[in-house]
Amino acid sequence: MVASEETGKGAIGARGLSGVGAASLLSALSGFVILFVVARVLSPAENSEFLAYWGALFAVYGILFGVIAETTRAVGRAELDREAPMPEGAGGRPRGASVVGAALIVGAGLAALVAAVGFPFADQLFGSQGTAIVALLAVSCLFYAWHAAIAGSLQGLRLWQPYTKLVTMEALFRLLAVVTVALASGTLFGIELACLAALAAAPVLFSGSRSARAASRARADIPMAPFLRQTGQALISAASSAALLVSFPILVKVTTAPDAYELAAPLLLAISLTRAPIMLPLQAFQGVAISAVLRARDEGAGAVRRPIGAVLAAGVIGAALAWLIGPWLMLLFGPDYLVAGWVLAALTLDAALIALLTLSGTALLALGRHRVYALGWLLATVVAVGFLLIPDSTELRCILSLTVGPLCGIVLHFAALLRGDRSERRVRDQ
């Protein structure tokens, strides 16, 4: 068992909680600063192209977040199994899969998929540098897969201090590189290239942290074949969540006429800004939530009751603030970035709905219910894309897409959680 770098072991303590919270806050703020600087340096048309690239980059990272989530669950479950006494007469436990090995297999497969799908449409998606961007995205799949395995292992082992360092370095490396390039040259391709500086975070942590090196040797609770199968289900869910969370500008681009999309930079920027205060901290804390549910399996949906309340409160308060002061804040990005208050309020509530979908999915994943976890995200994405195809304004299509899609997924997830709670109670009552 790996010794914690913090005092104590088990559920996350005040020090670990504050560390993850500070790192997630830094991650959110760095995203705001990047979007602000880029919007001030590039023209609105160039910024629309950057937001499409930003969405594609974080779509790759978002898909590989499935590796983080399943690795957290698998390593955490393996730790619990090791802590539990072996039943009398039982043989040895099966040797679990190497989580880094599995992640690299997934990363190679995703890199091949990105290349196969991206190269034929590179120029349409990313402009004159499209081929180079697709190649960079494909290569980044391998690097970020390793990053994801280490992040998941650290959370599964409840090593919150090195995990906090990883999140912090990822945000800082990206922020410093983008701001430096934006102020020095201000070219679109240079800024896009600078976003990849975050990939240096895992190698730097690995070289300087014994805990990170130990986490890279961690094993899952099951052998390679079933672990890859369950990781695949987590990837499907992560791909669906990425479509709604970070690659939404790509979906808007392929469902919108080119002349209308060139004018969509204010709306796309508003979508990114309204979800960041809720989603970035939640994503950083997702591993904490998985660890908590693993250790409170008998509570089922109740294990995420308090985070659900916090998300709903943040959504309502945030929507009110967005309506009142949002339009003035948007003008900080320039006079071309005017967005109506009601649109900003609706997008903030939509961000809260996606956060609820994320929380319900986290609970299902921790409980080992991978299939319904994936189905909820798939349903949300299919419905969301359907609403993007209706013939109406870009604003209304986006708001309906980001409202109705997540609601459908939430209903499916919570129906499954409540059924599971009733089954658990019946078993305990027998």
C-alpha positions as CSV (number, residue, x, y, z in Angstrom):
1,M,0.0,0.0,0.0
2,V,1.3,3.5,-0.9
3,A,1.8,5.8,2.1
4,S,-0.1,9.0,1.9
5,E,1.8,12.3,1.6
6,E,-0.7,13.7,4.0
7,T,-1.3,13.1,7.6
8,G,-3.8,10.3,7.9
9,K,-5.4,8.1,5.4
10,G,-9.0,7.3,4.4
11,A,-11.7,9.9,3.6
12,I,-10.3,13.2,2.3
13,G,-9.5,15.5,5.2
14,A,-9.6,19.3,5.6
15,R,-6.1,19.7,4.2
16,G,-6.8,17.5,1.2
17,L,-10.2,19.1,0.6
18,S,-8.8,22.7,0.7
19,G,-5.9,21.7,-1.6
20,V,-8.2,20.2,-4.3
21,G,-10.5,23.2,-3.9
22,A,-7.7,25.7,-4.4
23,A,-6.4,23.7,-7.4
24,S,-9.9,23.6,-9.0
25,L,-10.4,27.3,-8.4
26,L,-7.0,28.0,-10.1
27,S,-8.1,25.8,-13.0
28,A,-11.4,27.8,-13.4
29,L,-9.6,31.2,-13.1
30,S,-6.9,30.2,-15.6
31,G,-9.6,29.2,-18.1
32,F,-11.3,32.6,-17.6
33,V,-8.0,34.5,-18.1
34,I,-7.1,32.5,-21.3
35,L,-10.5,33.2,-22.8
36,F,-10.3,36.8,-21.9
37,V,-6.7,37.3,-23.3
38,V,-7.5,35.4,-26.5
39,A,-10.7,37.4,-27.1
40,R,-8.8,40.7,-26.7
41,V,-5.9,39.6,-29.0
42,L,-7.8,37.9,-31.8
43,S,-10.6,39.3,-34.0
44,P,-14.1,37.8,-33.3
45,A,-13.9,35.7,-36.5
46,E,-10.4,34.3,-35.4
47,N,-11.8,33.8,-31.9
48,S,-14.6,31.7,-33.3
49,E,-11.9,29.5,-34.9
50,F,-10.0,29.4,-31.6
51,L,-13.1,28.4,-29.6
52,A,-13.7,25.5,-32.1
53,Y,-10.1,24.4,-31.5
54,W,-10.5,24.8,-27.7
55,G,-13.6,22.7,-27.9
56,A,-11.8,20.0,-29.9
57,L,-8.8,19.9,-27.6
58,F,-10.9,19.6,-24.5
59,A,-13.1,17.0,-26.3
60,V,-10.0,14.8,-26.4
61,Y,-9.2,15.5,-22.8
62,G,-12.9,15.1,-21.9
63,I,-13.1,11.7,-23.5
64,L,-9.9,10.6,-21.7
65,F,-11.6,11.8,-18.5
66,G,-13.3,8.4,-18.7
67,V,-9.9,6.9,-18.0
68,I,-9.5,9.1,-14.9
69,A,-13.0,8.2,-13.6
70,E,-12.7,4.4,-14.2
71,T,-9.1,4.3,-12.9
72,T,-10.1,6.1,-9.8
73,R,-12.9,3.6,-9.2
74,A,-10.7,0.6,-10.1
75,V,-7.7,1.6,-8.0
76,G,-9.9,2.7,-5.1
77,R,-11.9,-0.6,-5.2
78,A,-8.6,-2.6,-5.3
79,E,-7.4,-0.6,-2.2
80,L,-10.6,-1.5,-0.4
81,D,-10.3,-5.2,-1.3
82,R,-6.7,-5.2,0.0
83,E,-7.8,-3.7,3.3
84,A,-10.6,-6.3,3.7
85,P,-9.8,-9.7,5.3
86,M,-9.6,-12.6,2.9
87,P,-12.4,-15.1,3.3
88,E,-11.3,-18.5,4.7
89,G,-10.4,-21.0,2.0
90,A,-10.3,-18.3,-0.7
91,G,-7.5,-18.4,-3.2
92,G,-5.4,-15.4,-4.0
93,R,-7.1,-12.4,-5.6
94,P,-6.7,-12.1,-9.4
95,R,-3.9,-9.8,-10.6
96,G,-5.4,-6.6,-11.7
97,A,-4.6,-4.7,-14.9
98,S,-1.9,-2.1,-15.1
99,V,-3.8,1.1,-15.3
100,V,-1.1,2.9,-17.2
101,G,-0.8,0.1,-19.7
102,A,-4.6,0.2,-20.2
103,A,-4.6,4.0,-20.5
104,L,-1.9,3.9,-23.2
105,I,-3.9,1.3,-25.2
106,V,-6.9,3.6,-25.0
107,G,-4.8,6.6,-25.9
108,A,-3.4,4.9,-29.0
109,G,-6.8,3.9,-30.1
110,L,-8.2,7.4,-29.6
111,A,-5.2,8.9,-31.5
112,A,-5.9,6.7,-34.5
113,L,-9.6,7.7,-34.4
114,V,-8.8,11.4,-34.2
115,A,-6.4,11.0,-37.2
116,A,-8.9,9.0,-39.2
117,V,-11.8,11.3,-38.6
118,G,-9.9,14.6,-38.4
119,F,-7.5,14.6,-41.4
120,P,-10.3,14.5,-44.1
121,F,-12.0,17.5,-42.5
122,A,-9.0,19.3,-41.1
123,D,-9.3,22.5,-43.1
124,Q,-13.0,22.8,-42.7
125,L,-12.7,22.5,-38.9
126,F,-9.5,24.3,-38.2
127,G,-8.7,26.5,-41.1
128,S,-5.4,26.8,-43.0
129,Q,-3.4,25.0,-40.2
130,G,-6.0,22.2,-39.9
131,T,-3.6,19.3,-40.8
132,A,-1.0,20.3,-38.2
133,I,-3.7,20.8,-35.6
134,V,-5.2,17.3,-36.2
135,A,-1.7,15.8,-35.9
136,L,-1.1,17.6,-32.7
137,L,-4.5,16.5,-31.3
138,A,-3.7,12.9,-32.2
139,V,-0.3,13.0,-30.5
140,S,-1.8,14.6,-27.4
141,C,-4.1,11.6,-27.0
142,L,-1.1,9.5,-25.9
143,F,0.4,12.0,-23.6
144,Y,-2.9,12.9,-21.9
145,A,-3.8,9.2,-21.6
146,W,-0.8,8.8,-19.3
147,H,-1.7,11.9,-17.5
148,A,-5.2,10.6,-17.0
149,A,-3.9,7.3,-15.6
150,I,-1.7,9.0,-13.0
151,A,-4.5,11.4,-12.0
152,G,-7.0,8.5,-11.6
153,S,-4.5,6.4,-9.6
154,L,-3.6,9.3,-7.3
155,Q,-7.3,9.8,-6.5
156,G,-8.0,6.1,-6.1
157,L,-5.1,5.8,-3.7
158,R,-6.4,9.0,-2.0
159,L,-3.1,10.8,-2.5
160,W,-4.6,14.2,-2.6
161,Q,-1.4,16.3,-2.2
162,P,0.3,15.1,-5.4
163,Y,-3.1,15.1,-7.2
164,T,-3.5,18.8,-6.3
165,K,0.0,19.5,-7.6
166,L,-0.9,17.8,-10.9
167,V,-4.1,19.9,-11.4
168,T,-2.2,23.1,-10.4
169,M,0.6,22.5,-12.8
170,E,-1.7,21.6,-15.7
171,A,-3.6,24.9,-15.3
172,L,-0.5,27.0,-14.7
173,F,1.6,25.6,-17.6
174,R,-1.3,26.2,-20.0
175,L,-2.0,29.7,-18.7
176,L,1.6,30.9,-18.8
177,A,2.2,29.5,-22.2
178,V,-0.9,31.0,-23.8
179,V,-0.5,34.4,-22.2
180,T,3.1,34.6,-23.2
181,V,2.4,33.7,-26.8
182,A,-0.6,35.9,-27.1
183,L,1.2,38.9,-25.9
184,A,4.4,38.1,-27.8
185,S,3.0,37.2,-31.3
186,G,-0.8,37.1,-31.1
187,T,-1.1,34.6,-33.9
188,L,-4.0,32.1,-33.8
189,F,-1.8,29.0,-34.5
190,G,0.8,30.1,-31.9
191,I,-1.9,30.4,-29.2
192,E,-3.4,27.0,-30.3
193,L,0.1,25.4,-30.0
194,A,0.6,27.0,-26.5
195,C,-2.5,25.3,-25.1
196,L,-0.6,22.0,-25.3
197,A,2.0,23.1,-22.7
198,A,-0.3,21.6,-20.0
199,L,0.9,18.1,-21.2
200,A,4.2,18.8,-19.4
201,A,2.5,18.6,-16.0
202,A,2.5,14.8,-15.7
203,P,6.1,14.3,-16.7
204,V,7.3,17.0,-14.3
205,L,5.3,15.5,-11.4
206,F,6.5,12.0,-12.3
207,S,10.1,13.1,-12.2
208,G,9.8,14.8,-8.8
209,S,7.3,12.8,-6.8
210,R,7.6,9.3,-5.4
211,S,3.9,9.1,-5.0
212,A,3.3,9.8,-8.7
213,R,5.8,7.1,-9.6
214,A,4.1,4.7,-7.2
215,A,0.6,5.7,-8.6
216,S,1.9,4.9,-12.2
217,R,2.5,1.3,-11.0
218,A,-1.0,0.9,-9.5
219,R,-3.3,-1.9,-10.6
220,A,-7.0,-2.2,-11.1
221,D,-9.3,-4.5,-9.2
222,I,-10.0,-6.6,-12.3
223,P,-7.8,-8.1,-15.1
224,M,-7.1,-6.2,-18.3
225,A,-9.9,-7.4,-20.6
226,P,-12.8,-6.5,-18.2
227,F,-11.0,-3.4,-17.2
228,L,-10.7,-2.2,-20.8
229,R,-14.4,-3.1,-21.3
230,Q,-15.5,-1.0,-18.4
231,T,-13.1,1.8,-19.4
232,G,-14.7,1.7,-22.8
233,Q,-18.1,2.3,-21.3
234,A,-16.7,5.1,-19.2
235,L,-15.2,6.6,-22.4
236,I,-18.6,6.5,-24.2
237,S,-20.0,8.5,-21.3
238,A,-17.0,10.8,-21.2
239,A,-17.3,11.4,-25.0
240,S,-21.0,12.3,-24.5
241,S,-20.2,14.6,-21.6
242,A,-17.4,16.2,-23.6
243,A,-19.8,16.9,-26.4
244,L,-22.0,18.9,-24.1
245,L,-19.3,20.4,-21.9
246,V,-16.3,21.4,-24.0
247,S,-16.7,20.5,-27.6
248,F,-20.1,22.1,-27.9
249,P,-18.7,24.8,-30.2
250,I,-17.8,22.0,-32.7
251,L,-21.4,20.8,-32.6
252,V,-22.6,24.3,-33.2
253,K,-20.2,24.8,-36.1
254,V,-21.3,21.7,-37.9
255,T,-25.0,22.5,-37.4
256,T,-24.8,26.2,-38.3
257,A,-24.3,28.0,-41.6
258,P,-20.7,29.4,-41.9
259,D,-21.8,33.0,-42.0
260,A,-23.9,32.6,-38.9
261,Y,-21.1,30.8,-37.1
262,E,-18.7,33.6,-37.7
263,L,-21.0,35.8,-35.7
264,A,-21.4,33.2,-32.9
265,A,-18.2,34.1,-30.9
266,P,-20.1,36.1,-28.2
267,L,-22.6,33.2,-27.6
268,L,-19.9,30.5,-27.6
269,L,-17.8,32.5,-25.2
270,A,-20.8,33.0,-23.0
271,I,-21.4,29.2,-22.9
272,S,-17.8,28.6,-21.8
273,L,-17.9,31.4,-19.2
274,T,-21.2,30.4,-17.6
275,R,-20.3,26.8,-17.1
276,A,-16.7,27.2,-15.9
277,P,-17.5,28.3,-12.3
278,I,-19.6,25.2,-11.7
279,M,-18.1,22.5,-13.9
280,L,-14.3,23.0,-13.5
281,P,-14.4,22.7,-9.7
282,L,-16.9,19.7,-10.0
283,Q,-14.6,17.9,-12.4
284,A,-11.6,18.4,-10.1
285,F,-13.7,17.0,-7.2
286,Q,-15.1,14.1,-9.2
287,G,-12.5,11.7,-8.0
288,V,-13.2,12.8,-4.4
289,A,-16.9,12.0,-5.0
290,I,-16.1,8.6,-6.5
291,S,-13.9,7.7,-3.5
292,A,-16.7,8.9,-1.1
293,V,-19.4,6.8,-2.8
294,L,-17.2,3.8,-2.8
295,R,-17.0,4.0,1.0
296,A,-20.7,4.7,1.4
297,R,-22.2,2.2,-1.0
298,D,-25.2,1.6,1.2
299,E,-26.3,5.3,0.9
300,G,-26.7,5.1,-2.9
301,A,-28.1,8.4,-4.2
302,G,-27.9,9.9,-0.7
303,A,-24.1,9.9,-0.9
304,V,-24.3,12.8,-3.4
305,R,-27.3,14.6,-1.8
306,R,-25.2,17.5,-0.4
307,P,-23.3,18.2,-3.7
308,I,-26.6,18.2,-5.5
309,G,-28.0,20.8,-3.2
310,A,-24.8,22.9,-3.6
311,V,-25.0,22.7,-7.4
312,L,-28.7,23.7,-7.5
313,A,-28.0,26.7,-5.2
314,A,-25.0,27.7,-7.3
315,G,-27.1,27.5,-10.5
316,V,-30.0,29.6,-9.2
317,I,-27.7,32.3,-7.6
318,G,-25.4,32.3,-10.6
319,A,-28.4,32.7,-13.0
320,A,-29.7,35.7,-11.1
321,L,-26.2,37.3,-11.1
322,A,-25.7,36.5,-14.8
323,W,-29.0,38.2,-15.7
324,L,-28.2,41.3,-13.7
325,I,-24.5,41.9,-14.3
326,G,-23.5,39.4,-17.0
327,P,-24.0,41.7,-20.0
328,W,-21.7,44.3,-18.6
329,L,-19.1,41.7,-17.7
330,M,-19.2,40.4,-21.3
331,L,-18.3,43.8,-22.6
332,L,-14.9,43.5,-20.9
333,F,-14.0,41.2,-23.8
334,G,-14.8,44.0,-26.2
335,P,-17.7,45.9,-27.7
336,D,-18.5,43.0,-30.1
337,Y,-19.3,40.6,-27.2
338,L,-22.7,41.8,-26.2
339,V,-25.1,39.0,-24.9
340,A,-28.5,39.5,-23.4
341,G,-29.0,38.9,-19.7
342,W,-31.7,36.3,-20.2
343,V,-29.4,34.3,-22.4
344,L,-26.6,34.3,-19.8
345,A,-29.1,33.3,-17.1
346,A,-30.4,30.4,-19.1
347,L,-26.9,29.2,-20.0
348,T,-26.0,29.3,-16.3
349,L,-29.0,27.2,-15.4
350,D,-28.0,24.8,-18.2
351,A,-24.5,24.5,-16.7
352,A,-26.1,23.5,-13.4
353,L,-28.1,20.8,-15.2
354,I,-25.0,19.4,-16.8
355,A,-23.4,19.4,-13.3
356,L,-26.3,17.4,-11.9
357,L,-25.9,14.9,-14.8
358,T,-22.2,14.6,-13.9
359,L,-23.0,14.0,-10.3
360,S,-25.6,11.4,-10.9
361,G,-23.3,9.7,-13.4
362,T,-20.4,9.8,-10.8
363,A,-22.6,8.0,-8.3
364,L,-23.6,5.3,-10.8
365,L,-19.9,4.8,-11.9
366,A,-18.7,4.4,-8.3
367,L,-21.5,1.8,-7.7
368,G,-20.2,-0.2,-10.8
369,R,-23.3,0.6,-12.9
370,H,-21.4,1.5,-16.0
371,R,-24.1,0.7,-18.6
372,V,-26.8,3.0,-17.2
373,Y,-24.1,5.6,-16.6
374,A,-23.2,5.5,-20.3
375,L,-26.9,5.4,-21.4
376,G,-27.7,8.5,-19.5
377,W,-25.0,10.5,-21.2
378,L,-25.7,9.1,-24.6
379,L,-29.4,10.0,-24.3
380,A,-28.5,13.5,-23.2
381,T,-26.2,14.0,-26.1
382,V,-28.5,12.6,-28.8
383,V,-31.4,14.8,-27.6
384,A,-29.0,17.9,-27.4
385,V,-27.8,17.3,-31.0
386,G,-31.4,16.9,-32.1
387,F,-32.3,20.4,-30.8
388,L,-29.3,21.9,-32.5
389,L,-30.8,20.8,-35.8
390,I,-34.1,22.6,-35.4
391,P,-34.6,25.7,-37.7
392,D,-34.3,28.6,-35.4
393,S,-31.8,31.2,-34.1
394,T,-28.4,30.0,-32.8
395,E,-29.2,31.3,-29.3
396,L,-32.5,29.4,-28.9
397,R,-31.1,26.2,-30.5
398,C,-28.2,26.2,-28.0
399,I,-30.3,27.0,-25.0
400,L,-32.9,24.3,-25.8
401,S,-30.1,21.8,-26.6
402,L,-28.3,22.4,-23.3
403,T,-31.6,22.3,-21.3
404,V,-33.6,19.4,-22.6
405,G,-30.7,17.0,-23.4
406,P,-29.2,17.0,-19.8
407,L,-32.7,16.8,-18.3
408,C,-33.4,13.6,-20.1
409,G,-30.1,12.1,-18.9
410,I,-30.7,13.2,-15.3
411,V,-34.1,11.5,-15.3
412,L,-32.6,8.3,-16.5
413,H,-29.7,8.4,-14.0
414,F,-31.8,9.2,-11.0
415,A,-34.4,6.6,-11.9
416,A,-31.7,4.0,-11.9
417,L,-30.2,5.3,-8.6
418,L,-33.6,5.2,-6.9
419,R,-34.3,1.7,-8.1
420,G,-30.9,0.6,-6.7
421,D,-31.7,2.2,-3.4
422,R,-35.0,0.3,-3.1
423,S,-33.2,-2.9,-4.0
424,E,-30.6,-2.3,-1.3
425,R,-33.2,-1.6,1.3
426,R,-35.1,-4.8,0.4
427,V,-31.9,-6.9,0.8
428,R,-31.1,-5.3,4.2
429,D,-34.7,-5.9,5.4
430,Q,-34.6,-9.6,4.6
